């Protein structure tokens, strides 16, 4: 992700350099400028689409190794490029590698993180991304004073440093335990989970519980006889759209072209524009730590909704200010003040985006998709991102040249539309394990998620009783951690000491455990027939353990529908 961020910013800084324009004959040719920047995104599109089948076949770790190797070849071609054709080829090849990495790294991070750390891990990837962006801005600014081709060749060649770092460290990464279980490598998966948990024993209660839960979910997903409907298509669409909406924010107008925007729309000279772009990158970087702090406290929905609303306000202000500035025919103090105010809102926009949409848009598809479709769903989502990215970087120079300040109306409207879209369709994933999310979609068949409180609220952390002591909130179906398919449960309102009744139905391939806030504290072991009169519960049907065709012994499933 460091290299991803670096490449986002490097071309914005060198695109206005005279040596670069002269070498590739793109001076005053906005179409060629769009091509030389946008072909990278087309390469990323191809790499992201290839990640689905390749990543499912060779795994997350080897996909990153392959992507990094391809990026190295592309970086060399860009560094040595003698003409436009070679530079374009280098951009495409590097893009293929980066597309593979950006589709794989977030999935790997999500699948190897603990539930309460998954959001912060995803956001931290984006912190690293913006570190790369900041480095590229300062490198291009420092070398912009060099009056030779070194001013742009060195920044492009510097990508190889990041490629080297990735190449030396990727071999130390563990493979995703979920991918290993899908490939029937359960022993390897268990070893990885033991290492990730920081314990030395396969018998560790937390490791055994998480391993059993992951394996149960994957067995259900891969066994057609279970007819488990976790609505994978709807979830895939949500992940693809959230990646598409990230581009609809207009962020890459700023990331790729801020120096160009500041010279063409605001009227600053090239040196000042590059300096402000570098300063803006530092502000951008600082805002990512806000998101890192809030991602688990506020959840994904709230950050996306508030972020989109803040971005809408910024684009609206930028549009109005630059429109008024463009109506002044001669350079005046008022025009400079309007331009300065617009620059301020570019900075504020990046703060809103860095705190919200930057990380959440890459984290959300890795959470919302099920294990079977996660790498494929992320692949389609990232491909959509890069396709729209290409459109943005290709049309931005033309749009600014033809439309002036009116070009920014597009981003104002798109950000406004994102607010109701997220509120209506997007469930909250914070605090839920990836398997809990499967169960949530199995329990609720509607696309109107705002109509279900349990789908839009933050899932409480593992110690539910500690977070909601003595509350009176109704227990909803998704509060039960086991897959819910048939049967009924009469569930009393809080406090939890009130009795309730659950029907138990044995089902092949499914294991059951009590809700995590159950007063009996039976979190770490499956229900057995002997536990039929515990703390006020009356199990109405004796439950028996079932055995799958693969010989895996699994417990029964609670099958519940609340009668509230």
VENDA-V764551 format. One record per residue. N is the residue number from 1. SS is DSSP state (alpha for helix, beta for strand, coil for the rest). Layout:
n:N ss:SS
n:N ss:SS
This chain:
n:1 ss:coil
n:2 ss:alpha
n:3 ss:alpha
n:4 ss:alpha
n:5 ss:alpha
n:6 ss:alpha
n:7 ss:alpha
n:8 ss:alpha
n:9 ss:alpha
n:10 ss:alpha
n:11 ss:alpha
n:12 ss:alpha
n:13 ss:alpha
n:14 ss:alpha
n:15 ss:coil
n:16 ss:coil
n:17 ss:coil
n:18 ss:alpha
n:19 ss:alpha
n:20 ss:alpha
n:21 ss:alpha
n:22 ss:alpha
n:23 ss:alpha
n:24 ss:alpha
n:25 ss:coil
n:26 ss:coil
n:27 ss:coil
n:28 ss:coil
n:29 ss:coil
n:30 ss:alpha
n:31 ss:alpha
n:32 ss:alpha
n:33 ss:alpha
n:34 ss:alpha
n:35 ss:alpha
n:36 ss:alpha
n:37 ss:alpha
n:38 ss:alpha
n:39 ss:alpha
n:40 ss:alpha
n:41 ss:alpha
n:42 ss:alpha
n:43 ss:alpha
n:44 ss:alpha
n:45 ss:alpha
n:46 ss:alpha
n:47 ss:alpha
n:48 ss:alpha
n:49 ss:alpha
n:50 ss:alpha
n:51 ss:alpha
n:52 ss:alpha
n:53 ss:alpha
n:54 ss:alpha
n:55 ss:alpha
n:56 ss:alpha
n:57 ss:alpha
n:58 ss:alpha
n:59 ss:coil
n:60 ss:alpha
n:61 ss:alpha
n:62 ss:alpha
n:63 ss:alpha
n:64 ss:alpha
n:65 ss:alpha
n:66 ss:alpha
n:67 ss:alpha
n:68 ss:alpha
n:69 ss:alpha
n:70 ss:alpha
n:71 ss:alpha
n:72 ss:alpha
n:73 ss:alpha
n:74 ss:alpha
n:75 ss:alpha
n:76 ss:alpha
n:77 ss:alpha
n:78 ss:alpha
n:79 ss:alpha
n:80 ss:alpha
n:81 ss:coil
n:82 ss:coil
n:83 ss:coil
n:84 ss:alpha
n:85 ss:alpha
n:86 ss:alpha
n:87 ss:alpha
n:88 ss:alpha
n:89 ss:alpha
n:90 ss:alpha
n:91 ss:alpha
n:92 ss:alpha
n:93 ss:alpha
n:94 ss:alpha
n:95 ss:alpha
n:96 ss:alpha
n:97 ss:alpha
n:98 ss:alpha
n:99 ss:alpha
n:100 ss:alpha
n:101 ss:alpha
n:102 ss:alpha
n:103 ss:alpha
n:104 ss:alpha
n:105 ss:alpha
n:106 ss:alpha
n:107 ss:alpha
n:108 ss:alpha
n:109 ss:alpha
n:110 ss:alpha
n:111 ss:alpha
n:112 ss:coil
n:113 ss:coil
n:114 ss:coil
n:115 ss:alpha
n:116 ss:alpha
n:117 ss:alpha
n:118 ss:alpha
n:119 ss:alpha
n:120 ss:alpha
n:121 ss:alpha
n:122 ss:alpha
n:123 ss:alpha
n:124 ss:alpha
n:125 ss:alpha
n:126 ss:alpha
n:127 ss:alpha
n:128 ss:alpha
n:129 ss:alpha
n:130 ss:alpha
n:131 ss:alpha
n:132 ss:alpha
n:133 ss:alpha
n:134 ss:alpha
n:135 ss:alpha
n:136 ss:alpha
n:137 ss:alpha
n:138 ss:alpha
n:139 ss:alpha
n:140 ss:alpha
n:141 ss:alpha
n:142 ss:alpha
n:143 ss:alpha
n:144 ss:coil
n:145 ss:coil
n:146 ss:coil
n:147 ss:coil
n:148 ss:coil
n:149 ss:coil
n:150 ss:alpha
n:151 ss:alpha
n:152 ss:alpha
n:153 ss:alpha
n:154 ss:alpha
n:155 ss:alpha
n:156 ss:alpha
n:157 ss:alpha
n:158 ss:coil
n:159 ss:alpha
n:160 ss:alpha
n:161 ss:alpha
n:162 ss:alpha
n:163 ss:alpha
n:164 ss:alpha
n:165 ss:alpha
n:166 ss:alpha
n:167 ss:alpha
n:168 ss:alpha
n:169 ss:alpha
n:170 ss:alpha
n:171 ss:alpha
n:172 ss:alpha
n:173 ss:coil
n:174 ss:coil
n:175 ss:coil
n:176 ss:coil
n:177 ss:alpha
n:178 ss:alpha
n:179 ss:alpha
n:180 ss:alpha
n:181 ss:alpha
n:182 ss:alpha
n:183 ss:coil
n:184 ss:coil
n:185 ss:coil
n:186 ss:alpha
n:187 ss:alpha
n:188 ss:alpha
n:189 ss:alpha
n:190 ss:alpha
n:191 ss:alpha
n:192 ss:alpha
n:193 ss:alpha
n:194 ss:alpha
n:195 ss:alpha
n:196 ss:alpha
n:197 ss:alpha
n:198 ss:coil
n:199 ss:coil
n:200 ss:coil
n:201 ss:coil
n:202 ss:coil
n:203 ss:coil
n:204 ss:coil
n:205 ss:alpha
n:206 ss:alpha
n:207 ss:alpha
n:208 ss:alpha
n:209 ss:alpha
n:210 ss:alpha
n:211 ss:alpha
n:212 ss:alpha
n:213 ss:alpha
n:214 ss:alpha
n:215 ss:alpha
n:216 ss:alpha
n:217 ss:alpha
n:218 ss:alpha
n:219 ss:alpha
n:220 ss:alpha
n:221 ss:alpha
n:222 ss:alpha
n:223 ss:coil
n:224 ss:alpha
n:225 ss:alpha
n:226 ss:alpha
n:227 ss:coil
n:228 ss:coil
n:229 ss:coil
n:230 ss:coil
n:231 ss:coil
n:232 ss:alpha
n:233 ss:alpha
n:234 ss:alpha
n:235 ss:alpha
n:236 ss:alpha
n:237 ss:alpha
n:238 ss:alpha
n:239 ss:alpha
n:240 ss:alpha
n:241 ss:alpha
n:242 ss:alpha
n:243 ss:alpha
n:244 ss:alpha
n:245 ss:alpha
n:246 ss:alpha
n:247 ss:alpha
n:248 ss:alpha
n:249 ss:coil
n:250 ss:coil
n:251 ss:alpha
n:252 ss:alpha
n:253 ss:alpha
n:254 ss:alpha
n:255 ss:alpha
n:256 ss:alpha
n:257 ss:alpha
n:258 ss:alpha
n:259 ss:alpha
n:260 ss:alpha
n:261 ss:alpha
n:262 ss:alpha
n:263 ss:alpha
n:264 ss:alpha
n:265 ss:alpha
n:266 ss:alpha
n:267 ss:coil
n:268 ss:coil
n:269 ss:coil
n:270 ss:alpha
n:271 ss:alpha
n:272 ss:alpha
n:273 ss:alpha
n:274 ss:alpha
n:275 ss:alpha
n:276 ss:alpha
n:277 ss:alpha
n:278 ss:alpha
n:279 ss:alpha
n:280 ss:alpha
n:281 ss:alpha
n:282 ss:alpha
n:283 ss:alpha
n:284 ss:alpha
n:285 ss:alpha
n:286 ss:alpha
n:287 ss:alpha
n:288 ss:alpha
n:289 ss:alpha
n:290 ss:alpha
n:291 ss:alpha
n:292 ss:alpha
n:293 ss:alpha
n:294 ss:alpha
n:295 ss:alpha
n:296 ss:alpha
n:297 ss:alpha
n:298 ss:alpha
n:299 ss:coil
n:300 ss:alpha
n:301 ss:alpha
n:302 ss:alpha
n:303 ss:alpha
n:304 ss:alpha
n:305 ss:alpha
n:306 ss:alpha
n:307 ss:alpha
n:308 ss:alpha
n:309 ss:alpha
n:310 ss:alpha
n:311 ss:alpha
n:312 ss:alpha
n:313 ss:alpha
n:314 ss:alpha
n:315 ss:alpha
n:316 ss:alpha
n:317 ss:alpha
n:318 ss:alpha
n:319 ss:alpha
n:320 ss:alpha
n:321 ss:alpha
n:322 ss:alpha
n:323 ss:alpha
n:324 ss:alpha
n:325 ss:alpha
n:326 ss:alpha
n:327 ss:coil
n:328 ss:coil
n:329 ss:coil
n:330 ss:coil
n:331 ss:coil
n:332 ss:coil
n:333 ss:alpha
n:334 ss:alpha
n:335 ss:alpha
n:336 ss:alpha
n:337 ss:alpha
n:338 ss:alpha
n:339 ss:alpha
n:340 ss:alpha
n:341 ss:alpha
n:342 ss:alpha
n:343 ss:alpha
n:344 ss:alpha
n:345 ss:alpha
n:346 ss:alpha
n:347 ss:alpha
n:348 ss:alpha
n:349 ss:alpha
n:350 ss:alpha
n:351 ss:alpha
n:352 ss:alpha
n:353 ss:alpha
n:354 ss:alpha
n:355 ss:alpha
n:356 ss:coil
n:357 ss:alpha
n:358 ss:alpha
n:359 ss:alpha
n:360 ss:alpha
n:361 ss:alpha
n:362 ss:alpha
n:363 ss:alpha
n:364 ss:alpha
n:365 ss:alpha
n:366 ss:alpha
n:367 ss:alpha
n:368 ss:alpha
n:369 ss:coil
n:370 ss:coil
n:371 ss:alpha
n:372 ss:alpha
n:373 ss:alpha
n:374 ss:alpha
n:375 ss:alpha
n:376 ss:alpha
n:377 ss:alpha
n:378 ss:alpha
n:379 ss:alpha
n:380 ss:alpha
n:381 ss:alpha
n:382 ss:alpha
n:383 ss:alpha
n:384 ss:alpha
n:385 ss:alpha
n:386 ss:alpha
n:387 ss:alpha
n:388 ss:alpha
n:389 ss:alpha
n:390 ss:alpha
n:391 ss:alpha
n:392 ss:alpha
n:393 ss:alpha
n:394 ss:alpha
n:395 ss:alpha
n:396 ss:alpha
n:397 ss:alpha
n:398 ss:alpha
n:399 ss:alpha
n:400 ss:alpha
n:401 ss:alpha
n:402 ss:alpha
n:403 ss:alpha
n:404 ss:alpha
n:405 ss:alpha
n:406 ss:alpha
n:407 ss:alpha
n:408 ss:alpha
n:409 ss:alpha
n:410 ss:alpha
n:411 ss:alpha
n:412 ss:alpha
n:413 ss:alpha
n:414 ss:alpha
n:415 ss:alpha
n:416 ss:alpha
n:417 ss:alpha
n:418 ss:alpha
n:419 ss:alpha
n:420 ss:alpha
n:421 ss:alpha
n:422 ss:alpha
n:423 ss:alpha
n:424 ss:alpha
n:425 ss:alpha
n:426 ss:coil
n:427 ss:coil
n:428 ss:coil
n:429 ss:coil
n:430 ss:coil
n:431 ss:coil
n:432 ss:coil
n:433 ss:coil
n:434 ss:alpha
n:435 ss:alpha
n:436 ss:alpha
n:437 ss:alpha
n:438 ss:alpha
n:439 ss:alpha
n:440 ss:alpha
n:441 ss:alpha
n:442 ss:alpha
n:443 ss:alpha
n:444 ss:coil
n:445 ss:coil
n:446 ss:coil
n:447 ss:coil
n:448 ss:coil
n:449 ss:alpha
n:450 ss:alpha
n:451 ss:alpha
n:452 ss:coil
n:453 ss:alpha
n:454 ss:alpha
n:455 ss:alpha
n:456 ss:alpha
n:457 ss:coil
n:458 ss:coil
n:459 ss:coil
n:460 ss:coil
n:461 ss:coil
n:462 ss:coil
n:463 ss:coil
n:464 ss:alpha
n:465 ss:alpha
n:466 ss:alpha
n:467 ss:alpha
n:468 ss:coil
n:469 ss:coil
n:470 ss:coil
n:471 ss:coil
n:472 ss:coil
n:473 ss:coil
n:474 ss:coil
n:475 ss:coil
n:476 ss:coil
n:477 ss:alpha
n:478 ss:alpha
n:479 ss:alpha
n:480 ss:coil
n:481 ss:coil
n:482 ss:coil
n:483 ss:coil
n:484 ss:coil
n:485 ss:coil
n:486 ss:coil
n:487 ss:coil
n:488 ss:coil
n:489 ss:beta
n:490 ss:beta
n:491 ss:coil
n:492 ss:coil
n:493 ss:coil
n:494 ss:coil
n:495 ss:coil
n:496 ss:coil
n:497 ss:coil
n:498 ss:coil
n:499 ss:coil
n:500 ss:coil
n:501 ss:beta
n:502 ss:beta
n:503 ss:coil
n:504 ss:beta
n:505 ss:beta
n:506 ss:coil
n:507 ss:coil
n:508 ss:coil
n:509 ss:coil
n:510 ss:coil
n:511 ss:coil
n:512 ss:coil
n:513 ss:coil
n:514 ss:coil
n:515 ss:coil
n:516 ss:coil
n:517 ss:coil
n:518 ss:coil
n:519 ss:coil
n:520 ss:coil
n:521 ss:coil
n:522 ss:coil
n:523 ss:coil
n:524 ss:coil
n:525 ss:coil
n:526 ss:coil
n:527 ss:coil
n:528 ss:coil
n:529 ss:coil
n:530 ss:coil
n:531 ss:coil
n:532 ss:coil
n:533 ss:coil
n:534 ss:coil
n:535 ss:coil
n:536 ss:coil
n:537 ss:coil
n:538 ss:beta
n:539 ss:beta
n:540 ss:coil
n:541 ss:coil
n:542 ss:coil
n:543 ss:coil
n:544 ss:coil
n:545 ss:coil
n:546 ss:beta
n:547 ss:beta
n:548 ss:coil
n:549 ss:coil
n:550 ss:coil
n:551 ss:coil
n:552 ss:coil
n:553 ss:beta
n:554 ss:beta
n:555 ss:coil
n:556 ss:coil
n:557 ss:beta
n:558 ss:beta
n:559 ss:coil
n:560 ss:coil
n:561 ss:coil
n:562 ss:beta
n:563 ss:coil
n:564 ss:coil
